Amino acid sequence: MPRPVRQLPEPRAMIVAPQPEAVEAGTAVLAQGGSAVDAVLACAFTQGVVDPLMCGIGGLGSMQVFDPRTGAHVILDGMSTCPAAATADMWAGIFEGECSDGFGYVLKGAVNELGHSAVTTPGILRVFEAAHARFGRLDWGALFGPAIGFAEKGWVVRPHVGGVFATNDAPYGRRPYVDKLACTVDGAALYLRADGSPKRVGDLVRNPALAGTLRDLAANGAESFYTGPLAARIVADMQAHGGLLSAADLAGFRLREHAPLEITYRGRRVAVPPPPAGGIVVAEMLRILERFDLVALGHNSPEYIRVVAEAMKIAGRDKDRHIGDPDFVVPPLEMLLSDTYADACAGRIEAGEKTPLPRAGGDAKHTTTISCIDADGMVVSVTHTLGTPSGVIPPGTGFMLNGAMNWYDPRPGLAGSIAPGKRRFSTMSPTIVFDEGAPVMTVGAPGGAWIAVAILQVLLNVLDWGMGMQEAVQAPRFSATTDAIDISNRIPRATQVVLESMGYEVKRSPLSFPFAAPHGITAWDGRLEGGADPQRDGYVGVVA
């Protein structure tokens, strides 16, 4: 019999994110004629309500926007900064070591990850404000409606949120997440059961205080957060509990706007955010791997995994050595992306050399992403996070502040050391791919140190292997962010045996979909196809 013919109308616009409520909000805005930026903002505000340890207005992030109507193509950098009161040696005497997974630093009392001293200057609202001013069509206040509704009427804890609430990072040197939920009276009331345990799948969360905060922002704009009444409430709470963040820090925060960092890969242009975001890692891996006929190796074959893993380790080592806040350490981007360097790296891989990477510095595992393409071809990709959430909810505001001081090395004199105004490297890398000048793909991912390696594999799956986006994001992944190669439980054990015979330590994850959670959209020949990683709770929203 002939194959059935597609009956559904072709999508005109599309949005994808890890939370169903947030996708619903963004899809509604697209249906109302909003731009991709409008849809992404409505989606992001809702994410902050229904994924409160992942992201929110107290967080940070990076957004990439391409507008074909004007030709504008920008990176909006809202990475947080160290408060001015921070000093390089303030925690040197209580340093105990690095977290065993490379994600942060262990201090006596956990003052860098839990409580008011863990908070850095949030930047994400400045990103949203600037993006809307330049690319928005709908009224700013109209974008808050879904988020306010979910905060006021309530939302139900989903599987991934419930898993985050129950996370215990004590084996790695960090505090259990129940400590963050219980850090403030407001947090305990919102997210804990009567017995003190975290709320579970199916439990209702209502947050009328956050609804009030969002109404304030809808009416008064981001300025309320940085210089207005909301800023005053944040600062008062900081002063009452010995926090570092000040009114001057909030008022002085400035959005950074950059041109994308761009490379070509097999004739297509790949645009990623420059440092301190993580696009350099994605770009360097692609430059190295372009020297190999990956298809000839076989998808996820032992040799394919070896070659790609060594590229991951080389880029991870170079990131550790060279990449930080460009205001403090100038990154050698031209050298890292040069033909000469890529040839040399590829040569070492071909010769069977193993690049040592005893530990890669990590960043937020608890992050989220959105990708969107509207009917006019505007493409937006954003990744935003609370870092390691601090647990701090300023009284009566309903939102949690980031805990990104955990990302800074408490030992003075190092590339990642604490310094006033310093931004910390983050692997967040919202990405757009162009073919003959037209955008054909956008992808982003939450997942800390795994973000870059997950985005890399989705790019390879689409650009080398010709996969559709859903197939590309759910294909088995692997990771090499340390000396070991971590593999998905869907990679055959026979492959693991061969890799081990090559001298690699191989760690098998018990999960079917580990190592970040990429979400993206392709637009080959103008036809939109989305993909949502199955390990999260989201989906692809379509406007036909």
C-alpha positions in Angstrom: 0.0 0.0 0.0 1.2 3.6 -0.6 2.5 5.6 2.3 -0.3 7.8 3.8 -0.1 11.4 2.8 0.4 14.1 5.5 -3.0 15.6 6.3 -1.9 18.2 8.9 -1.4 21.8 7.7 2.3 22.9 7.5 3.3 25.0 10.5 3.8 28.7 10.0 5.5 29.3 13.4 6.9 27.0 16.1 8.2 27.1 19.6 9.8 24.4 21.7 10.7 24.3 25.4 11.0 21.8 28.3 7.8 22.9 30.1 4.3 22.3 28.7 2.8 25.3 30.3 5.5 27.5 28.9 5.1 26.1 25.4 1.4 26.7 25.7 2.0 30.4 26.6 4.5 30.9 23.7 2.2 29.2 21.2 -0.7 31.5 22.2 1.4 34.6 21.6 2.4 33.3 18.2 -1.2 32.7 17.3 -2.0 36.3 18.3 0.5 37.6 15.8 3.4 38.2 18.3 7.0 38.0 17.1 9.3 35.1 18.0 10.7 37.4 20.8 7.3 38.0 22.2 6.6 34.3 22.2 9.9 33.5 23.9 9.3 36.1 26.6 5.9 34.8 27.4 7.3 31.3 27.5 10.3 32.4 29.7 8.2 34.3 32.2 6.0 31.1 32.5 9.1 28.9 32.9 10.1 31.0 35.9 6.8 30.1 37.5 6.5 26.4 36.8 10.2 25.5 37.0 11.2 27.7 39.9 14.6 26.1 40.6 15.6 26.1 36.9 15.1 29.8 36.0 13.3 33.0 36.8 13.6 36.7 36.9 16.4 36.4 39.5 18.6 34.6 37.1 20.9 35.0 34.1 21.2 33.9 30.5 22.0 34.4 26.9 19.8 35.1 23.9 20.5 34.9 20.1 18.1 36.7 17.7 18.1 36.8 13.9 15.5 39.0 12.2 15.5 38.5 8.4 13.3 41.6 7.8 16.0 44.0 9.1 19.1 41.7 8.9 19.7 42.2 12.6 21.7 39.4 14.2 22.7 39.8 17.8 23.6 38.1 21.0 22.1 39.6 24.2 24.3 38.7 27.1 22.7 38.8 30.5 25.4 36.8 32.4 25.4 37.8 36.1 28.2 39.7 37.7 30.0 39.4 41.1 28.7 42.1 43.5 31.1 45.0 44.2 31.5 43.9 47.8 33.1 40.6 46.7 36.9 40.2 47.1 39.2 37.7 45.7 40.3 36.3 49.1 37.1 36.6 51.1 36.5 32.8 51.1 40.0 31.5 50.7 40.2 30.5 54.4 37.1 28.3 54.2 37.8 26.6 50.9 37.6 22.8 51.2 37.9 21.7 47.6 36.2 21.4 44.3 32.9 19.5 44.0 33.7 16.0 42.9 31.8 16.5 39.5 33.6 19.7 38.8 30.4 21.8 39.3 31.4 24.5 41.8 33.5 24.7 44.9 33.0 23.4 48.4 33.2 25.9 51.3 32.6 25.5 55.0 29.0 26.5 55.6 28.2 26.4 51.8 28.0 30.2 51.8 28.7 30.3 48.1 25.7 28.2 47.1 23.0 28.5 49.8 21.7 31.8 51.2 22.1 35.5 50.6 25.9 35.5 50.1 25.6 33.2 47.2 23.6 35.7 45.0 25.2 37.5 42.0 23.7 40.4 40.1 20.8 39.0 38.0 20.9 39.9 34.3 18.1 38.1 32.5 15.4 40.8 32.9 17.7 43.2 31.1 17.9 40.7 28.2 14.2 40.4 28.0 13.7 44.1 28.2 16.2 44.9 25.4 14.9 42.1 23.2 11.3 43.3 23.5 12.2 46.9 22.8 14.0 46.0 19.6 12.0 43.0 18.3 8.7 42.9 20.1 5.3 43.5 18.5 2.9 43.0 21.3 2.6 45.2 24.4 5.2 44.3 27.1 2.5 43.9 29.7 0.5 41.4 27.6 3.4 38.9 27.7 2.9 38.3 31.4 -0.7 37.0 31.3 0.0 33.2 31.2 2.8 33.4 33.9 0.5 35.5 36.2 -2.3 33.0 35.6 -0.2 29.9 36.6 1.2 31.7 39.6 -2.2 32.8 40.9 -4.3 29.8 40.0 -1.6 27.2 40.5 0.3 24.6 38.6 0.9 20.9 39.2 4.4 19.5 40.0 5.5 17.5 36.9 8.0 14.6 36.8 11.1 16.6 36.0 10.3 19.3 38.6 9.6 16.7 41.2 12.9 15.1 40.4 14.7 18.4 40.8 13.0 19.1 44.1 14.2 15.7 45.4 17.7 16.0 44.1 20.5 15.4 46.7 23.8 16.7 45.6 25.5 16.0 48.9 27.7 13.2 47.4 29.2 15.9 45.1 29.8 18.4 47.9 26.7 20.5 47.4 23.6 20.9 49.5 20.4 18.8 48.9 17.8 20.8 47.1 15.4 20.4 50.0 17.7 22.8 51.9 17.2 25.4 49.2 13.4 24.9 49.2 13.5 25.4 53.0 16.0 28.3 53.0 13.3 30.9 53.5 9.9 30.9 55.2 8.3 31.8 51.8 10.1 28.9 50.0 9.1 26.3 52.6 5.5 27.4 52.4 5.5 27.2 48.6 7.4 24.0 47.9 7.4 21.8 51.0 4.7 19.4 52.3 3.6 19.6 55.9 6.1 17.0 56.9 9.0 19.1 55.5 9.6 16.9 52.5 9.5 18.5 49.0 6.2 18.5 47.1 5.8 15.6 44.7 4.4 14.9 41.3 0.7 15.9 41.2 1.0 18.4 44.1 -0.4 21.8 43.5 1.8 25.0 43.8 0.1 28.4 44.1 2.3 31.5 44.3 0.1 34.6 44.6 3.2 36.7 45.7 4.9 35.9 42.4 1.7 36.9 40.6 1.9 40.3 42.3 5.6 40.6 41.3 4.9 39.8 37.7 2.0 42.4 37.7 4.5 45.0 38.9 6.9 44.1 36.1 4.2 44.1 33.5 3.1 47.6 34.5 6.4 49.2 35.4 9.0 47.3 33.3 12.3 45.8 34.3 13.3 49.1 36.0 11.3 48.1 39.0 13.7 45.2 39.5 16.8 47.2 39.1 16.1 50.6 40.6 12.5 50.6 41.7 10.3 49.1 44.4 11.2 45.6 43.7 14.9 46.4 43.9 14.3 48.0 47.3 12.8 44.8 48.6 15.7 42.7 47.3 18.3 45.0 48.8 16.5 45.2 52.2 16.5 41.4 52.3 20.2 41.3 51.4 21.1 43.8 54.1 19.1 41.9 56.7 20.9 38.7 56.1 24.5 39.7 55.2 24.2 39.4 51.4 26.7 40.9 49.1 24.3 42.3 46.5 23.6 46.0 46.8 21.4 48.7 45.3 24.4 49.9 43.3 25.0 46.5 41.9 21.4 46.2 40.6 21.3 49.8 39.3 24.7 49.4 37.6 24.1 46.2 35.8 24.5 46.6 32.0 23.4 44.3 29.3 26.1 43.3 26.8 25.3 43.1 23.1 27.6 41.1 20.9 27.9 40.0 17.3 27.7 36.2 17.2 30.8 34.1 17.1 30.6 32.4 13.7 32.3 29.5 11.9 31.6 27.4 8.8 31.0 23.7 9.1 30.7 21.7 5.9 29.7 24.8 4.0 27.1 26.1 6.5 27.4 29.0 8.9 27.1 28.2 12.6 26.4 31.2 14.9 27.0 30.9 18.6 27.4 33.3 21.6 31.0 34.4 22.3 32.6 34.2 25.8 31.7 34.3 28.6 29.0 32.0 27.1 29.9 28.6 25.8 29.8 29.0 22.0 33.5 28.8 21.7 33.5 25.1 22.9 30.9 24.2 20.3 32.7 26.1 17.6 36.1 24.5 18.4 34.7 21.0 18.4 33.1 21.5 15.0 36.3 23.0 13.5 38.2 19.9 14.6 35.6 17.4 13.5 35.3 18.9 10.1 38.6 17.2 9.4 37.0 13.8 9.7 34.6 11.8 7.5 32.3 11.1 10.4 29.7 9.3 8.3 32.2 6.8 7.2 32.9 5.9 10.8 29.3 4.9 11.5 27.0 6.6 13.9 28.0 6.0 17.6 30.4 3.3 16.5 33.4 2.9 18.9 35.7 4.9 16.5 33.1 7.6 16.0 32.7 8.0 19.8 36.5 8.0 20.2 37.0 10.7 17.6 34.2 12.9 18.8 35.1 12.4 22.5 38.7 13.5 21.9 37.4 16.6 20.2 35.2 17.2 23.3 38.2 16.8 25.6 40.5 19.1 23.6 37.8 21.9 23.6 37.1 21.3 27.3 40.8 21.6 28.1 41.2 24.7 26.1 38.1 26.2 27.8 39.6 25.5 31.2 42.9 27.1 30.2 41.8 30.1 28.2 38.2 31.1 28.5 36.7 33.3 31.2 35.3 36.9 31.4 36.9 38.6 28.4 37.0 41.8 30.4 39.6 40.1 32.7 41.2 37.4 30.5 41.3 38.0 26.7 40.4 34.7 25.0 42.6 33.6 22.1 39.6 32.9 19.8 41.5 33.4 16.5 44.1 30.8 17.5 41.5 28.3 18.8 39.4 28.4 15.7 42.3 28.6 13.2 42.9 26.0 10.4 46.4 25.4 11.8 45.2 24.6 15.3 42.2 22.5 14.1 44.6 20.5 11.8 47.0 19.9 14.7 44.2 18.7 17.0 42.8 16.5 14.3 46.2 15.0 13.7 46.6 14.1 17.4 43.3 12.4 17.3 44.2 10.5 14.2 47.4 9.4 15.8 45.4 7.9 18.7 46.5 10.5 21.3 44.3 10.9 24.4 43.9 14.4 25.7 44.0 14.5 29.5 41.0 16.2 31.1 41.0 15.2 34.8 38.0 17.5 35.5 36.1 20.0 33.5 34.7 23.0 35.4 31.0 22.8 35.5 28.1 25.1 35.6 24.4 25.0 36.2 22.8 21.6 35.6 19.5 23.2 36.4 18.8 25.5 33.5 16.2 25.8 30.7 16.0 26.7 27.0 13.6 28.0 24.4 13.8 28.0 20.6 11.3 29.7 18.3 10.7 30.6 14.7 7.8 32.9 13.8 5.8 33.3 10.5 8.2 36.0 9.3 11.3 33.9 9.8 12.6 35.6 13.0 14.7 33.0 14.9 15.2 33.3 18.6 17.1 30.9 21.0 17.6 31.6 24.7 19.1 29.7 27.6 18.6 31.0 31.1 19.2 29.7 34.6 19.5 30.3 38.3 22.9 28.7 38.3 23.0 26.8 41.6 19.7 28.2 43.1 20.5 30.1 46.3 17.2 29.3 48.0 16.7 33.0 48.7 13.1 34.3 48.1 12.9 37.9 49.1 9.9 38.2 51.4 6.6 38.6 49.6 8.1 38.5 46.1 7.6 34.8 45.3 10.8 34.4 43.1 14.1 32.8 43.9 17.4 34.5 43.3 20.4 32.8 41.6 23.3 31.2 43.6 25.9 31.8 40.9 28.7 32.7 43.4 29.2 28.9 43.5 30.7 29.2 40.0 33.6 31.4 41.2 36.9 29.9 42.4 37.5 31.0 46.0 41.3 30.7 45.4 42.8 34.1 44.4 44.9 34.5 41.3 43.1 32.1 39.0 41.2 32.6 35.7 37.9 31.8 37.5 38.6 33.7 40.8 36.3 36.1 42.5 36.4 39.7 41.4 33.9 42.6 41.6 31.9 42.9 38.4 33.3 39.7 36.9 31.2 37.4 34.8 31.8 33.6 35.0 32.1 31.4 32.0 28.9 29.4 31.2 28.4 26.6 28.8 25.0 28.1 27.7 25.1 28.2 23.9 21.9 29.1 22.1 22.8 28.3 18.4 21.5 29.2 14.9 22.7 27.5 11.7 22.5 29.2 8.3 22.5 27.7 4.8 23.2 30.2 1.9 22.2 33.0 4.2 18.9 31.6 5.4 18.4 30.2 8.9 17.8 26.4 8.8 18.2 25.3 12.4 18.2 26.6 15.9 19.0 24.6 19.0 19.7 25.1 22.7 20.0 23.0 25.8 20.0 23.1 29.6 22.5 20.7 31.3 25.6 22.4 32.7 28.9 21.1 31.4 27.0 18.8 29.1 25.4 21.6 27.2 28.1 22.0 24.6 28.6 18.3 24.0 24.8 17.8 23.6 24.4 20.7 21.2 27.4 19.4 19.2 25.8 15.9 18.8 22.5 17.4 17.7 24.3 19.5 15.1 26.2 16.5 13.8 23.0 14.4 13.8 21.3 17.0 11.6 24.2 18.3 9.4 26.2 15.1 8.9 23.6 12.4 9.3 20.5 14.1 7.9 18.3 13.4 10.9 15.1 15.3 11.5 15.1 17.4 14.7 13.1 15.1 16.9 15.3 12.1 15.9 18.4 14.3 16.4 17.6 15.3 20.0 16.6 11.9 21.1 19.4 9.8 19.5 21.7 8.2 22.1 24.3 10.6 23.3 27.7 10.4 25.1 29.9 12.9 26.9 33.6 13.5 27.5 33.9 16.3 30.0 36.4 14.5 32.1 39.0 11.7 31.3 36.1 9.2 31.3 33.6 8.8 28.5 30.0 8.8 29.8 27.5 6.9 27.6 23.7 6.7 27.4 22.2 3.4 28.5 21.0 3.0 24.9 24.5 2.7 23.5 25.2 -1.0 23.1 27.5 -2.8 25.6 29.5 -4.2 22.8 30.5 -0.7 21.9 31.5 -0.1 25.5 33.7 -3.1 25.5 35.6 -1.9 22.4 36.1 1.6 23.9 37.4 0.0 27.1 39.8 -2.1 25.0 41.1 1.2 23.6 42.1 2.2 27.1 39.1 4.4 28.0 37.2 4.4 31.3 33.6 4.2 30.2 30.7 5.1 32.6 27.3 3.9 31.6 24.4 6.1 32.7 21.3 4.3 33.9 19.2 6.9 32.0 17.9 6.5 28.5 18.2 10.3 27.7 21.1 11.7 29.8 23.6 14.5 29.1 21.7 17.8 28.8 18.3 18.2 27.2 18.5 19.8 23.7 15.4 21.3 22.2 15.4 22.8 18.7 13.8 23.5 15.3 14.9 23.0 11.7 13.6 25.0 8.8 14.9 23.3 5.6 13.2 24.8 2.6 11.0 26.8 4.9 9.4 23.7 6.4 9.5 23.8 10.2 10.2 20.7 12.3 10.7 20.7 16.0 12.3 18.4 18.6 11.9 18.2 22.3 14.2 16.0 24.4 12.1 13.2 26.0 13.9 13.5 29.4 12.1 16.8 30.1 8.3 17.5 30.1 8.0 19.9 27.2 6.8 19.6 23.6 6.8 21.4 20.3 4.1 24.1 20.0 2.8 24.8 16.4 0.8 27.6 14.8 -0.5 26.5 11.4 
